[in-house]
Amino acid sequence: MNSEITSLWQSLALLLRSHPWHGISIGKEAPEMVNTYIETIPTDTVKYEIDKKSGFLKVDRPQKYSSICPTLYGFIPQTYCGTRIAEFCREHAHRPGIVGDDDPLDICVLTEKTISHGDIIVRAVPIGGFRMIDQGQADDKIIAVMHTDGLYSQWRDVSDCPPAFIERLKHYFLTYKDLPGSEERLCEITDIYDREEALEVIRRARQDYMEKFAHLESMMKDVLED
């Protein structure tokens, strides 16, 4: 990339909002600590989701019934659930035919603090995750604690979480897509994994991203290293 184009990109980066998926770094300390983009908070009565094309939040759907996500919920920037995530899910769930969901890696972030809205960046420390399958697609949910949180930062692994909390979080994800009046369960959680496995899931999602969006990685590297 020549110097004029590089200078143009640097100027645009100062003037324009970064795309939450591609323009925010995963963080230098990843996967042990990651930047997360928060879409939805526990008090939201509708589920917000990033619009992949524009980078703005959009209303995905109203939260069904009285069920709400008990944590901050969003995704890890510069990750992608592709072939490596799908392969990892197939191996551990012993389920052939699983594919990636083509989305960034989802994450739930625990904090004792009241966060008033989404569309924010939070640094988080992964402690485990759910191996979730959504209609044949790998849809892992990383569980993390907000960095330096006064209460939850004491939890180093998902095994430190009270069982009642894990059951509440599981119930949300197992039912949040169910259709009213239908007994069909659209999502399933095959198992809960620990911190080390969560870090491996993040590594694989990062590798999937680097392969899928190699052209963006190269472009951003040229700009940042100039």
Secondary structure, DSSP 8 states (H G I E B T S, - for coil): --HHHHHHHHHHHHHS---TTTTS---TTTTTSEEEEEEE-TT-SEEEEE-TTT--EEEEEE--TT---SSEEEEETT---SHHHHHHHHHHHT-TT-EE-SS-EEEEEE-SS----SSEEEEEEEEEEEEEEETTEE--EEEEEETT-TTGGG--SGGGS-HHHHHHHHHHHHHTT--TT-----EEEEEEE-HHHHHHHHHHHHHHHHHHTHHHHHHHHHHHH-
